[in-house]
Amino acid sequence: MKILNKKIAAHKSSVAWIQRQAADPYVARAHADGYRARAAYKLIEMDERFHFLKNGQTVVDLGAAPGSWSQYIARKYPKSKIFAMDLLEIKPIPNVVFYQGDFTSDAALMWLNEQLGLKPDEFGNGTADVVVSDMAPNTVGHKKTDHLRQMVLLEYAFDFALRALKPGGVFVAKSFTGGTTGDLIKQLKTHFDSVHQVKPPASRKDSVEMFIVAIGFNG
């Protein structure tokens, strides 16, 4: 692939990224299947393995942009209610209600509470069947710093899931390897029947990302 933009071409990292995208079979597959990003297949592969998504569920998609996870859920399970959120705007998706904002802000949480009919300080009476989170921080290239930033987002998502999920609900979230992930896994195991750490095939081998799949919320 020839890079026409001279500013981009001057940066080796940009060149490497473009070349990797061009050679990535998941990128080509996403284009052929009409998904907005290759990330769709991470959720697809986890769903095919654990079967946690079903028609008619209420699903919350955190860190949704550009929308490929919501796309998959809306396409495969058209009777489900999907509430998506991200800092970045996304193009509308049929059957997906989207809010642009910071998930960690009071305004965003208030919107989610209203959509789901949740009481802010109430625990154990959730209305969501599944909470999925592909949220990730802007990385700086320092492994420990990036991990800590990711853990902050993961803990916010976990706290929300505890309030939002119905009994038997599912929490799926991106994590980074190492550091304090083990401590969070221990906490998850006290609230869910089974907890798995997985790296779906669509997740690049050189990426530090992992995914937590927690099934069977029990309060």
C-alpha positions as CSV (number, residue, x, y, z in Angstrom):
1,M,0.0,0.0,0.0
2,K,1.5,3.3,-1.0
3,I,1.0,6.1,1.5
4,L,0.2,9.4,-0.3
5,N,0.1,11.7,2.8
6,K,3.7,12.7,3.4
7,K,3.2,13.6,7.0
8,I,1.9,10.1,7.7
9,A,4.5,8.5,5.6
10,A,7.2,10.2,7.7
11,H,6.2,8.3,10.8
12,K,7.3,4.7,10.9
13,S,4.6,3.8,13.4
14,S,1.9,5.1,11.1
15,V,3.4,3.1,8.2
16,A,3.5,-0.1,10.2
17,W,-0.1,0.4,11.4
18,I,-1.4,0.9,7.8
19,Q,0.6,-2.1,6.5
20,R,-0.7,-4.3,9.4
21,Q,-4.3,-3.2,8.6
22,A,-3.9,-4.0,5.0
23,A,-2.6,-7.5,5.8
24,D,-5.1,-8.3,8.6
25,P,-7.8,-10.8,7.5
26,Y,-10.1,-9.5,10.2
27,V,-10.1,-6.1,8.6
28,A,-11.0,-7.6,5.3
29,R,-13.7,-9.7,6.9
30,A,-15.2,-6.7,8.7
31,H,-15.4,-4.8,5.4
32,A,-17.0,-7.8,3.7
33,D,-19.5,-8.4,6.5
34,G,-20.4,-4.7,6.9
35,Y,-19.0,-4.2,10.4
36,R,-17.4,-0.9,11.3
37,A,-14.3,-2.4,12.9
38,R,-12.5,-5.7,13.2
39,A,-13.3,-5.5,17.0
40,A,-16.7,-7.0,16.2
41,Y,-15.1,-10.4,15.9
42,K,-13.7,-10.3,19.5
43,L,-17.3,-10.2,20.8
44,I,-18.6,-12.6,18.2
45,E,-15.9,-15.2,19.1
46,M,-16.6,-14.8,22.9
47,D,-20.3,-15.1,22.3
48,E,-19.8,-18.2,20.2
49,R,-17.8,-19.7,23.0
50,F,-19.9,-18.8,26.0
51,H,-23.3,-18.1,24.5
52,F,-24.1,-15.2,26.8
53,L,-26.2,-13.1,24.3
54,K,-29.8,-14.0,23.5
55,N,-32.7,-12.4,21.8
56,G,-34.8,-10.0,23.9
57,Q,-32.1,-9.0,26.4
58,T,-31.3,-5.6,27.7
59,V,-27.7,-4.9,26.9
60,V,-25.4,-2.0,27.8
61,D,-22.4,-1.4,25.5
62,L,-19.7,0.8,27.2
63,G,-16.9,2.3,25.0
64,A,-19.0,1.5,22.0
65,A,-17.4,3.6,19.2
66,P,-17.3,3.1,16.4
67,G,-20.2,0.7,17.1
68,S,-19.2,-2.7,15.9
69,W,-20.2,-4.5,19.1
70,S,-23.6,-2.9,19.1
71,Q,-23.9,-3.6,15.4
72,Y,-23.4,-7.3,16.0
73,I,-25.8,-7.5,18.9
74,A,-28.5,-5.6,17.0
75,R,-28.0,-7.7,13.9
76,K,-27.9,-11.1,15.5
77,Y,-30.4,-10.4,18.3
78,P,-32.9,-7.9,16.8
79,K,-35.4,-8.2,19.7
80,S,-32.8,-6.9,22.3
81,K,-32.7,-3.4,23.7
82,I,-29.2,-1.9,23.4
83,F,-28.0,1.2,25.2
84,A,-24.5,2.3,24.0
85,M,-22.2,5.0,25.2
86,D,-18.9,6.5,24.2
87,L,-16.9,9.7,24.4
88,L,-16.9,9.7,20.6
89,E,-19.9,10.1,18.4
90,I,-21.0,7.1,16.4
91,K,-23.2,6.9,13.3
92,P,-26.8,5.8,14.2
93,I,-27.4,2.0,14.4
94,P,-31.0,0.7,14.1
95,N,-32.4,-0.5,17.5
96,V,-29.4,1.1,19.4
97,V,-30.0,4.0,21.8
98,F,-26.7,6.0,22.0
99,Y,-25.4,8.6,24.4
100,Q,-22.2,10.5,23.7
101,G,-20.4,11.3,26.9
102,D,-17.9,10.3,29.6
103,F,-19.0,7.1,31.3
104,T,-17.3,8.1,34.5
105,S,-19.3,11.4,34.7
106,D,-22.5,11.9,36.8
107,A,-24.4,13.0,33.7
108,A,-23.6,9.8,31.8
109,L,-24.5,7.6,34.8
110,M,-27.7,9.5,35.3
111,W,-28.7,8.8,31.7
112,L,-28.0,5.1,32.1
113,N,-30.0,5.0,35.3
114,E,-32.9,6.6,33.6
115,Q,-32.8,4.3,30.5
116,L,-32.6,1.2,32.7
117,G,-34.9,2.4,35.4
118,L,-32.2,2.1,38.1
119,K,-32.1,3.8,41.4
120,P,-28.6,5.3,41.8
121,D,-27.8,3.8,45.3
122,E,-29.7,0.6,45.0
123,F,-27.9,-2.7,44.7
124,G,-29.3,-6.1,43.6
125,N,-32.4,-4.9,41.6
126,G,-30.8,-4.3,38.2
127,T,-32.7,-4.6,34.9
128,A,-29.8,-5.3,32.4
129,D,-29.1,-8.8,31.2
130,V,-25.6,-8.1,29.9
131,V,-23.0,-5.3,30.3
132,V,-20.2,-5.3,27.8
133,S,-17.3,-2.9,27.9
134,D,-14.6,-2.4,25.3
135,M,-13.4,0.8,27.0
136,A,-9.7,1.5,26.9
137,P,-7.6,4.6,27.8
138,N,-5.4,6.5,25.5
139,T,-2.2,4.6,25.9
140,V,1.2,6.3,26.5
141,G,3.4,3.3,25.8
142,H,4.4,2.9,29.5
143,K,3.1,-0.6,30.4
144,K,2.5,0.1,34.1
145,T,0.8,3.5,33.5
146,D,-1.4,2.1,30.7
147,H,-2.4,-0.9,32.9
148,L,-3.4,1.4,35.8
149,R,-5.5,3.6,33.5
150,Q,-7.2,0.6,32.1
151,M,-7.9,-0.8,35.6
152,V,-9.6,2.5,36.5
153,L,-12.0,2.1,33.6
154,L,-12.5,-1.6,34.3
155,E,-13.4,-0.9,38.0
156,Y,-15.9,1.8,37.0
157,A,-17.5,-0.7,34.6
158,F,-17.6,-3.4,37.3
159,D,-19.1,-1.1,39.8
160,F,-21.8,-0.2,37.3
161,A,-22.5,-3.8,36.4
162,L,-23.0,-4.7,40.1
163,R,-25.9,-2.2,40.2
164,A,-27.2,-2.7,36.7
165,L,-27.3,-6.5,36.2
166,K,-30.2,-8.8,36.9
167,P,-29.6,-12.0,38.8
168,G,-27.9,-14.4,36.3
169,G,-26.6,-11.5,34.3
170,V,-23.3,-11.3,32.4
171,F,-20.4,-8.9,32.5
172,V,-17.8,-8.8,29.7
173,A,-15.0,-6.3,29.8
174,K,-11.6,-5.5,28.3
175,S,-8.6,-5.8,30.6
176,F,-4.8,-5.5,30.2
177,T,-2.6,-8.3,31.4
178,G,-0.6,-8.0,34.6
179,G,-0.7,-5.8,37.6
180,T,-3.8,-5.7,39.8
181,T,-6.1,-7.7,37.4
182,G,-5.8,-10.7,39.7
183,D,-7.3,-8.7,42.6
184,L,-10.3,-7.7,40.5
185,I,-10.8,-11.3,39.3
186,K,-11.1,-12.4,43.0
187,Q,-13.8,-9.7,43.5
188,L,-15.6,-10.8,40.4
189,K,-15.7,-14.4,41.7
190,T,-17.6,-13.4,44.8
191,H,-20.4,-12.0,42.6
192,F,-20.6,-14.3,39.6
193,D,-20.9,-18.1,39.3
194,S,-18.0,-18.3,36.8
195,V,-15.3,-15.9,35.7
196,H,-13.0,-16.5,32.7
197,Q,-10.0,-14.6,31.3
198,V,-9.9,-15.0,27.5
199,K,-8.0,-13.7,24.5
200,P,-10.2,-14.3,21.5
201,P,-8.5,-15.1,18.2
202,A,-9.4,-11.7,16.8
203,S,-7.3,-10.0,19.5
204,R,-3.9,-9.4,18.0
205,K,-1.2,-11.6,19.6
206,D,1.1,-8.6,20.2
207,S,-1.7,-6.8,22.1
208,V,-1.7,-6.8,25.9
209,E,-5.5,-6.8,26.0
210,M,-7.5,-9.6,27.5
211,F,-11.2,-10.0,28.2
212,I,-13.0,-10.9,31.3
213,V,-16.2,-12.9,30.9
214,A,-18.2,-13.1,34.1
215,I,-21.3,-15.2,33.9
216,G,-24.2,-15.8,36.4
217,F,-24.4,-12.6,38.5
218,N,-25.5,-13.7,42.0
219,G,-25.5,-10.4,43.9
